[in-house]
Amino acid sequence: MIKPLADRVLVEPKEAETKTAGGLYIPDTAKEKPQQGTVVAAGPGKKDEPMEVKVGDTVLYGKYSGTEVSYEGKKYLIMKQSDILATL
């Protein structure tokens, strides 16, 4: 498993919506990049900045935050704790 260092967090993004609230299917070319996901792993934090998120938290992050990584067939994002906007 991937183990983030310092104040980094490993997030599994939520799947993009395939249908609108009205029942229309969204084509792959029109799907928006998800901005919500679940924390899978978190680093120990920095000496002067402890970790505020923990494994299992559902978080909101910026549209272009993090670096995409594939591991064992799944896609993840590695980002700094400061890239996380809120927890749900």
Buried (B, 14 or more C-beta within 10 A) or exposed (E): EEEBEEBBBBBBBEEEEEEEEEEEEEEEEEEEEBBBBBBBBBBEBEEEEEBEBEEEBBBBBEEEBBEEEEEEEEEBBBBBBEBBEEEE
